[in-house]
């Protein structure tokens, strides 16, 4: 079942893995929310789109690599965010679900 909002997305974090029918973007965000940076990054780096670049940027910001994150935010046509990582994750999920 596809979540319709962030609250429903959070409920899926109880699962062992993301549903197979989800988009790659939503799977990447699910792994990020579960604390599996590597799995999330493996998906995001193979997404050749503005959304993939945004997720990639978020992950490198989370990692603390401001330089690399900055590159990916530019690729996504996004300004470097001033919001918390949790808030950005929520924005990303809501964008994907939107």
Rosetta blueprint (number, residue, H / E / L):
1 X L
2 X L
3 X L
4 X L
5 X L
6 X H
7 X H
8 X H
9 X H
10 X H
11 X H
12 X H
13 X H
14 X H
15 X L
16 X L
17 X L
18 X L
19 X L
20 X L
21 X L
22 X L
23 X L
24 X H
25 X H
26 X H
27 X H
28 X H
29 X H
30 X H
31 X H
32 X H
33 X H
34 X L
35 X L
36 X L
37 X H
38 X H
39 X H
40 X H
41 X H
42 X H
43 X H
44 X H
45 X L
46 X L
47 X L
48 X L
49 X L
50 X H
51 X H
52 X H
53 X H
54 X H
55 X H
56 X H
57 X H
58 X H
59 X H
60 X H
61 X H
62 X H
63 X H
64 X L
65 X L
66 X H
67 X H
68 X H
69 X H
70 X H
71 X H
72 X H
73 X H
74 X H
75 X H
76 X L
77 X L
78 X L
79 X L
80 X L
81 X L
82 X L
83 X L
84 X L
85 X H
86 X H
87 X H
88 X H
89 X H
90 X H
91 X H
92 X H
93 X H
94 X H
95 X H
96 X H
97 X H
98 X L
